Amino acid sequence: MTIDHSSKKPMHLQIREDLLKKILSGYYKENQLIPKEVELAEDYGVSRPTVRQSIQSLVNEGYLERKKRKGTIVRRRKIPQEFTHIIESYNAEMDRKGLLPNTKVLTFKEEVANEEIAENLEIKEGDGVYKLIRLRFIEDDPIVLVTTYLPAKLLKDFLNVDFSQQQLYSVLAKQGYPVKSVRRKLEVMKAGETVGALLDIDEIDPIFYFHTVGYTDCHVPIEYSISKYRGDLNSFIFEISNHTSDFHNE
């Protein structure tokens, strides 16, 4: 690209627009190194500080990322997750976004509830629960590790269900326990060695750590899930409304 030196638009903005166009078009692909500052400065016919300003703008916006001893790469765009305010299956949400989801079942068995599980499912400690661990992908990228506990006494022939193909909420609805409301708690923590290996990230990388309790229409807890989302590939949308009629700004 030749910079229009007669334009009223600053040169660093013209370069930013050209670099962004190349990122969005796929000319520069995800995880690909873009040319070095000195090379871009020569190509655009400007100084290195001007190029550096353009690159920094795209870094701040999340399109580029500086890597020590490597250079500047095209950053992978995060998946906006809406499950914080919409009750919807993972597959349905990803399909709606035009992404290709798949699921690998790591564990599916019956065991007894410990204190934490019993408290969240409102059952007795020692009662039988189903433990379902799923690693969920978008194409080849692991996105989230989900461990789910369900009260065994309410669900029949559950171990015969293939949850790599079927959706949990659909199966619960068919058994007469549709999830109508949820309570979620969010924490951010380090992945740790085991979770990091499963999600293909470093053990010190951050993850979004959600605790979810799903309730039926009679407010019976039917699901307790612990979801661990990769911090580098996911972002979360929170939708908050004010329904208090006498609320006033001060």
HUGI-V905740 format. One record per residue. RES is the residue in one letter. OMEGA is omega in radians with two decimals (none if undefined). Layout:
RES|OMEGA  RES|OMEGA
//
This chain:
M|3.05  T|-3.13  I|3.09  D|-3.07  H|3.13  S|-3.13  S|3.07  K|3.14  K|-3.13  P|-3.08  M|-3.11  H|3.09  L|3.09  Q|3.13  I|3.09  R|-3.12  E|-3.13  D|3.11  L|3.14  L|3.10  K|-3.14  K|3.07  I|-3.07  L|-3.14  S|-3.11  G|3.08  Y|2.92  Y|-3.02  K|3.10  E|3.12  N|3.12  Q|3.03  L|3.00  I|3.14  P|3.13  K|-3.10  E|-3.09  V|3.12  E|3.13  L|3.13  A|3.11  E|-3.14  D|-3.08  Y|3.14  G|-3.13  V|3.13  S|3.10  R|3.10  P|3.11  T|3.09  V|-3.13  R|3.12  Q|3.12  S|-3.13  I|-3.12  Q|3.09  S|3.14  L|3.02  V|-3.14  N|-3.13  E|3.07  G|3.14  Y|-3.13  L|3.12  E|3.10  R|3.11  K|3.13  K|3.09  R|3.12  K|-3.06  G|-3.11  T|-3.11  I|3.02  V|-3.05  R|3.07  R|-3.11  R|-3.11  K|3.09  I|3.11  P|-3.11  Q|-3.09  E|-3.03  F|3.06  T|3.13  H|3.09  I|3.05  I|-3.03  E|3.12  S|3.11  Y|-3.12  N|-3.12  A|-3.14  E|-3.13  M|3.08  D|-3.14  R|3.13  K|3.14  G|-3.14  L|-3.07  L|-3.11  P|2.93  N|-3.01  T|3.02  K|3.10  V|-3.13  L|-3.13  T|3.00  F|-3.06  K|3.06  E|3.09  E|-3.12  V|-3.09  A|2.98  N|-3.05  E|-3.12  E|-3.12  I|-3.13  A|-3.14  E|-3.10  N|3.13  L|3.13  E|3.07  I|-3.14  K|3.03  E|-3.08  G|3.07  D|-3.14  G|3.07  V|2.96  Y|3.06  K|-3.10  L|3.10  I|-3.12  R|3.00  L|-3.00  R|-3.00  F|2.77  I|-2.98  E|-3.09  D|-3.07  D|3.03  P|-3.03  I|-3.03  V|3.03  L|-3.06  V|3.02  T|-3.05  T|3.07  Y|-3.11  L|-3.12  P|-3.04  A|-3.06  K|-3.11  L|-2.98  L|-3.06  K|3.07  D|-3.04  F|-3.10  L|3.12  N|-3.10  V|3.09  D|-3.07  F|2.92  S|-3.13  Q|-3.08  Q|-3.11  Q|-3.07  L|-3.07  Y|3.09  S|3.13  V|3.10  L|3.13  A|3.13  K|3.13  Q|3.08  G|-3.13  Y|3.12  P|3.11  V|-3.08  K|3.11  S|-3.14  V|2.98  R|-3.08  R|3.03  K|-3.09  L|2.97  E|3.01  V|-3.09  M|3.10  K|-3.05  A|-3.02  G|-3.00  E|-3.05  T|-3.14  V|3.11  G|3.12  A|-3.12  L|-3.10  L|3.09  D|3.08  I|3.10  D|-3.10  E|3.12  I|3.13  D|-3.12  P|3.00  I|2.98  F|-3.00  Y|-3.09  F|2.92  H|-3.10  T|2.95  V|3.11  G|-3.07  Y|3.02  T|-3.12  D|3.05  C|-3.14  H|3.03  V|3.12  P|-3.08  I|-3.08  E|2.94  Y|-3.06  S|3.03  I|-3.07  S|-3.11  K|-3.07  Y|3.03  R|3.14  G|-3.06  D|-3.06  L|-3.06  N|2.93  S|-3.03  F|-3.13  I|3.07  F|-3.14  E|-3.05  I|3.13  S|3.05  N|-3.13  H|-3.12  T|-3.02  S|-3.10  D|3.14  F|3.09  H|3.04  N|3.13  E|none
//
